[in-house]
């Protein structure tokens, strides 16, 4: 996936192509006030995390992600443990996203459910080819997918306005602390993609300025 240098646009869409797979609806399930509380608490926490990651990535501009920082700031064996945990998480995440993506034709009424496995295979073959080609082809493809992801997010946000009915869904709901605690972990999933930006710091044109600039923007 190496490329000589990455622009801020490429770094930004790298984050978008990861973040789009998260659970945007999760904070809404506990009611209006629980949604507000979870978004405020998790949002503050991840804004601070984004600034910390941006500063570390600009100070140590190497490809390695979170496990690289752990290795650099503690001892190598801790970084080794974190890398294996992240590998397992990413394997499950990748499998889940491929499966969900392959169900789009079925959800659109274009094919039968029996074709889901076929589309899973086709999606996986496409991803493997792009990964093997690497270089500029990978980043051009990623930029395109990131643009599509950003458009989908905007459609999701603005398209939901006509369906929003606060009189029905928001009025009369009481704040429930236990519902908020249950909603916090799921609400935080929307922000997990921001940590992958540190993987691009080695190839950023100017990691000391590009990474700190793009990370909060992608976070917002």
N, C-alpha and C positions, 0 to 999 in steps of 0.2 A: 504493500500500500504506500510505499515511499514515493514522495514527490519532492522536487528541489525546494520549493517554497509554497506555502499556503497563504491565500489572502484572507482577510477578515470575513468576507462573504462565504468562502468555503468552510471556514471554521464554524461560522454561525449555522449554516445549513447542516453541518455534521451533527450539531446539537439537536436541531429540529428533527432530523430523521430518527433520532433515538427517543426524544421526549414524546413524540406523537403516540407511541404505543402504551402510554400509561393510562391510569384509570381517572378520567376527569369527573365522572359522576359520583365517585365514592363519598365526598364530603356532603353531598346533598341528602343522603339517605337518612340522616338523623334529624332533619328538620332545618328550618332557616337559621335559628340561633346557633345550633351546633355547627352548621356549615360555616357561619361567620367566624366562630371561635376556632375551629380547626384550621381554616385558611389563614387566619391572623397568626396563630401560634406556629404552625408549620412554615408559613411564609417568612416570618421573622427569622426563624432558625435557619432556613435555607438561604436567605439573603446573606446572613453572616457566613454561612458555609461557602457560598459562592465567592465572597471576597477573600476568604482564607485560601481557597483553592487557586484563585487567580493570582494571589501573591506568591504562593508556593510554586506555581507553574512558571511564573516569570523569573523567580529566583533560581529554580532548578529546572532549566528548559531541556528535559530529556523525556523520551517516550517511556512510560511505565505506569502512569495512572496512580491510583491510590497506593497500590502495593510498592511502587517505586518510592513514594514519599515516606512510607513506613520504614522501608529498608534504609533510606538515607538518614532519617531522623532517629531511628532506634538501632536495631541490629538486624543483619540480613535474614536471620531465620524467621523473624516476625513478618518481614515482607514476603517470604516464601509461603507462610501460612495464609496470609491475606490473598496472595495471588491464586492459590488453589481454591479458596472460598469464592473468589470472584469468578473463577473459571466455571465452577459448578453453577453459580447463579446465572451466568451468561448462557450456559448451555440450556438451562430450563427456560430462560427468557427467550432465547432464540427459537427454540422449539415451539413455544406458545405463540410467538408472533407469526411464525410461518403458518401455523395451523389457523390462526384467526384470519390472516390475510387470504389464505386459500378458501375460506368460507364466504368471501365477498361475492363470487359469482352465484353461489347458492342463495345467499341473502337477497340478492338482486332478482332472483327468480329466473336466472338464465340457464341453470343446470340443476340436476338432481343432487341430493346429498351424497349419493354414492360416488360422485366425482371429486369429493373433497380430497381424498388421498392422492388422486392424480395431480391435482393442482398443488398439493403440498410438495410432491416430487418435482414438479416443474419450477416452483418457486425456489426450492433448494438448489436445483441445477443452475438456475440463473444467478443466485448468490455466489455459488462456488466459482462460476466462470468469471464473474466480476472480481472476486477476490484473487483468483489466479492471475488475471490480467494485470491487476494492480496499477500502480503509477497513476498517470493522468486519467486513464479510463475509470479507475475506481472513484476518483474525486469528482470527475464530471458526472458520473452516475449518481454519486452521493449528493451532489449539488442539486441535480434534477429531482431526486427523491425528497430532499429537504424542502424544495420549493413546493412540491405537491403536499408534503406534510403541513407546511405553514398555511397553505390554502385550505386544507381540511380543518385545521384548528380554527381559522377565521370563519369558515362556514358553520362549524359546530357552535361557535360562540354567538355569532350574529343570527344564525338560523334558529337558535333556540328562543330568541326574544318573543316571537309571536306566540310561543307555547307557554311562556312564563305567566303564571297566574298566582301572584302573591296572596290575593284574597282567599284562594283555595288552599294553597300549599304553605303559606307563611303565617296566616292569621291564627291566633289562639294557641300557637305552639309554645310550650314551655321549655326552657333550657334544661337539659339533662346531662349532668356531669359524666355519667357512665357512658352515655352515647358518644360524648365527645372523646373519651379515652379510646373507645372502640374505633372512632373515625379517624383519629390522628395517624395511625400507621398506614391506613389506606390512602389518606389524603397526601401523605408524604411521597407516595409512589410517583406522583406527577412531577417531582423535582429530581428524581434519581439520575436522569440523563445528563445533568450538568457535570457530573464527575468525569465523563469521558472526554471532555475538552482538553484535559491535561495530556491526553495521548497525542494531541496535535502540536504541543508546544515546541517540540524539537524541530518541526518543519515550518513553524510560523515565520513570516518574513522578519518580524521583530517581536519575539516572545515577551519582552519586557513591557511592551505597550499593547500589542494586539490581544494577548490572552486576558489581561486585566480589563480591557475594553469590551471584548466580545462576551466574556463570561456573565457579567451582570445583565447585559442586553438579552442574551439567550435565556437567562433565568427568568426575567420579567415576561 
